[in-house]
């Protein structure tokens, strides 16, 4: 049976022992120093893991990934979202998946050492590509090591090229125009995953405008995790999210953050809590505030 939300270190070890069709992705990253992601991977990672870099592989920030998995500046395929970490074109992303040897019949396991901040991006993107068999390693590399899991260092051998086929999206992507249009019509609940001070507009270290989308609720993504870095139990998450939504229809939830990355732990937490999959505004605040015609709210 496929793992589609979370997987424990013990469950991953069992899959490895059973020689299941499996690919593990290390998504460790450092926003302040992007090159540190690759350095952390080379220092230690789960044996056999493929490194998935937020800037180079999971965003179209400098172009789109070509056949070798390297981003091609000026590629004709337009990104699928705006913001600081725009989603790459689905066809180009499929080329990267094929280049690293990922196939449609494989179980994907994604992890980082950043509280699931970055690996959630790949979890969501694979769902968006129509691939349901993808799970987040609960607790990340730290939990893996604590459970006695082995680590490796350096580069891993290259995998054989595959031909990953795109399926119907299993998660919904929305754009800034749709979010803007629905502000006046009700039925939409925007949930902002940024820290409270950024949400309220007291500070803004990354984007040119401070504040939030009018009417958005604030749920910092870190609130979904316990002290051990694992997601809180489903019942606890359900109670917390019920309190936040306060009777609002969960089907109308749209998740956002600064650039569409740290919103994913909120989206994932809602699913762990038993809610149906919610939509993602991948361009998030960095796209929203780029147009002065879009309204901005401060305080809260």
Secondary structure, DSSP 8 states (H G I E B T S, - for coil): ----SEE-HHHHHHHHHTT-SEEEEE----SSSTTHHHHHHHH-B-TT-EE--TTTTS--TTSEE-TTS-EETT-SS--SS-STT----HHHHHHHHHHTT--TT-EEEEE-SSTTTTHHHHHHHHHHTT---EEEETTHHHHHHHTT---B-S---------------SS-EE-HHHHHHHTTTSS-EEEE-S-HHHHHTS--SSSSS-SB-TT-EE--GGGGB-TTSSB--HHHHHHHHHHHHTT--GGGEEEE-SSSSTTHHHHHHHHHTT----EEETTHHHHHTTSTTS--B---
